[in-house]
Amino acid sequence: MVPADMNDVLTKLPLRIGAYVPEDLLEDWFAPGTGMKPVSQAAIDAATEYGRRFECEFKYLPDRMEGVFWKWVPAI
């Protein structure tokens, strides 16, 4: 379960600034019990959908072992 504070973070996230989440928390928050290494597709899909609720993009970065949420800026 995603902590309520994360909702506040994504709501207030400035444009072009990222909120990074380590992969172990991605699994715990978005797809508990699915395992990791690599992070499950279920966790990635759930994180992507969660980000959309706050007008954020999401991408999992396997080389950094974390995911990032950010607010996309059109026409930059």
C-alpha positions as CSV (number, residue, x, y, z in Angstrom):
1,M,0.0,0.0,0.0
2,V,1.3,3.4,-1.0
3,P,1.8,5.7,2.0
4,A,-0.5,8.7,2.0
5,D,2.5,11.0,2.1
6,M,3.4,9.8,-1.5
7,N,0.0,11.1,-2.7
8,D,1.0,14.6,-1.3
9,V,4.5,14.3,-3.0
10,L,3.0,13.6,-6.4
11,T,0.3,16.2,-6.0
12,K,2.8,18.9,-5.2
13,L,5.6,17.6,-7.5
14,P,7.0,20.5,-9.6
15,L,7.3,20.1,-13.3
16,R,10.5,18.4,-14.5
17,I,11.4,17.2,-11.0
18,G,11.4,13.5,-10.3
19,A,10.3,11.4,-7.3
20,Y,12.4,8.2,-7.2
21,V,11.3,5.0,-5.5
22,P,13.6,2.1,-4.9
23,E,12.5,-1.2,-6.5
24,D,11.9,-3.0,-3.2
25,L,9.3,-0.3,-2.3
26,L,7.8,-0.5,-5.8
27,E,7.0,-4.2,-5.2
28,D,5.8,-3.6,-1.6
29,W,3.6,-0.7,-2.6
30,F,2.2,-1.8,-5.9
31,A,2.3,-5.6,-6.2
32,P,3.1,-7.2,-2.8
33,G,3.9,-10.9,-3.0
34,T,4.8,-10.9,-6.6
35,G,8.6,-11.1,-6.0
36,M,11.3,-9.0,-7.5
37,K,14.6,-9.2,-9.4
38,P,13.4,-8.1,-11.8
39,V,10.5,-6.0,-10.6
40,S,7.2,-7.6,-11.7
41,Q,5.3,-6.2,-14.6
42,A,2.3,-6.0,-12.3
43,A,4.2,-3.5,-10.0
44,I,5.2,-1.5,-13.1
45,D,1.7,-1.4,-14.4
46,A,0.2,-0.4,-11.1
47,A,2.8,2.3,-10.5
48,T,2.1,3.7,-14.0
49,E,-1.6,3.8,-13.3
50,Y,-1.0,5.3,-9.9
51,G,1.1,8.1,-11.4
52,R,-1.6,8.9,-13.9
53,R,-4.0,9.8,-11.0
54,F,-1.6,12.6,-10.2
55,E,-0.9,13.6,-13.8
56,C,2.6,12.0,-13.6
57,E,4.5,9.8,-15.9
58,F,6.3,6.7,-14.5
59,K,9.2,4.8,-15.7
60,Y,11.1,1.9,-14.2
61,L,14.9,2.2,-14.5
62,P,16.4,-1.3,-14.1
63,D,20.0,-0.1,-14.2
64,R,19.3,2.2,-11.3
65,M,17.0,-0.3,-9.5
66,E,14.3,2.3,-9.0
67,G,11.3,3.9,-10.6
68,V,10.7,7.5,-11.2
69,F,7.5,9.6,-11.3
70,W,7.6,13.1,-12.9
71,K,5.2,15.6,-14.4
72,W,5.7,15.9,-18.1
73,V,6.0,19.3,-19.7
74,P,4.6,19.6,-23.2
75,A,6.6,21.6,-25.8
76,I,9.9,21.9,-24.0
